[in-house]
Every structure is written in C-alpha cells, then in structure tokens.
Amino acid sequence: MWFGDASVSQISSYREQLDELNKETQEKKERNDALYAEVLDLRRGLETIEERARYDLGMIKENETFFQVLE
C-alpha cells in the first residue's frame, strides 16, 4: 500500500499526470475545433479567401491602389 506501483504516492502521481493530459487534450481539441471552423469558412466563402490573401500575401485587386502608411 505504501510502496510499489499501486502505492498511495504512485496513484497520486498518476492522477496528476492524468489531469495534465486531460488539460492538454482539451486545449488541443479547442484548437482543432477552431481550425475546423476556419476550414469550413474558407470552403464556403470567397470573402474569407480574399481577406487571407490580402493580409498574408499582400495581394490587391486589379485597378486598386495600395497605400502604405508608415508611422
């Protein structure tokens, strides 16, 4: 009961590890849900794709003027 794999301290350690793993799992599930929502949004609308192209790649439309403001 006090020593070995089924000891009180070992069980306590296993519970702490399990709690930490559950926390990590929940964080990763939330991240995956957010990514999944973003993928669905990208599949459904061109506005989202355009926004990403503008922000990430600096793309502009034809006949559009780009202004860069430096502070």
Buried (B, 14 or more C-beta within 10 A) or exposed (E): EEEEEEEEEEEEEEEEEEEEEEEEEEEEEEEEEEEEEEEEBEEEEEEBEEEBEEEEEEEEEEEEEEEEEEE
